[in-house]
Amino acid sequence: MRLLITGGAGFIGSNLALMFANRPGWRVITFDNLRRRDSELALARLQGRGIAFIHGDVRNFEDLEQLPAVDLLVECSAEPSVHAGYEGDVRYLVNTNLLGAFNCLEYARRHGTAVVFLSTSRVYSIPALRSLPLQVAGKRFVLEKGSAGPGWSERGITEDFPTGGARSLYGTTKLASELLIEEYSAAYGLCAIVNRCGVIAGPWQMGKVDQGFFTLWAARHLYKRPLRYTGFGGKGHQIRDVLHIADLYALIDGFDQHRGQVYNVGGGRELSVSLAELTELCAARTQAQPRLDCDPATRPADIPYYITDCDKVSRATGWQPAWSVAMILDEVLDWLDHHRGVLETILA
């Protein structure tokens, strides 16, 4: 099996490459422009395992044109920040996420390659998510008991949740890419699956405030650096579910059975955590209490609540996450401690 991973030096791409490379008979090729900070760390890990790396940019079809034909393309390349484009130039975001996806689809069409496209939970409407009937319970937002509506219930957000209305510039580029995939499948018979991923976590994620908050929270506790609750009153009640990268790999491994499907993929209600709850978990494990600031102002792309309802993908595949929030946090903290000499200056 020949596999190409675009964005292959990113957190998701590099980890998937290393996992797929363990499969007998698989040849894995990674492709990346190395624009992300400290992507050389991922590059060293890939090369240490003998995984092929090709330097190139999905924005340039000529770079993709030089790649050999493969059986499967996992499209991980993206500008992943939900706040991208709100200040400064929006062109890199659009050119990478939308033009890049188009170029990958053209590559796949020419070679008859199957595609797994990693989309995002941020394709869903921000106004609709903010209008959910939320209340505070303990240190988190929860839905009112027994409440439900189009595409949502106490189980979380389904694939039928509204996508109309503003969804962030980042989310719009991913939704537009999904529509391109739909048309390529209808016009050219492209074999493709779309996974709308929530928060993915695990070692080697260079967490930032706007992408990779789980790692950032752990690092700021371990390295004793300040943190801030931002938006929705500044109490840290906003909530997300978390999925370990190995659980995402386990799902992608069965790609060939689910052509044409769109799945919400995340940890679900059992693997959900608020920022305030994560603060408590990190403090208990590190015995550290970093300075915690509060900014009540809500930014344009912020949402108070997102938990994935994975019922569709679970019923279709039997897939269930295996890693708990506590297990993910322990592994991330061990990684941060073991590689402290390299990581502290990056993440602190």
Buried (B, 14 or more C-beta within 10 A) or exposed (E): EBBBBBBBBBBBBBBBBBBBBEEEEEBBBBBBBBEBEBBEBBBEBBEEEEBBBBEBBBBBBEBBEEBEEBBBBBBBBBBBBBBBBBEEEBEBBBBBBBBBBBBBBBBBBEBEBBBBBBBBBBBBBBEBBBEBEBEEEEBBBBBEEEBEEEBBBBBBBBBEBBBEEEBBBBBBBBBBBBEBBBEBBEEBEBBBBBBBBBBBBBBBBBBBEBBBBBBBBBBBBBBEBEBBBBBBBBBBBBBBBBBBBBBBBBBBEEBEEBEEBBBBBBBBBEBBBBBBBBBEBBBEBBEBEBEBEEEEEBEEBBBBBBBBBBBBBBEEBEBEBEBBBEEBBBBBBEBBEEBBEEBBEEBB
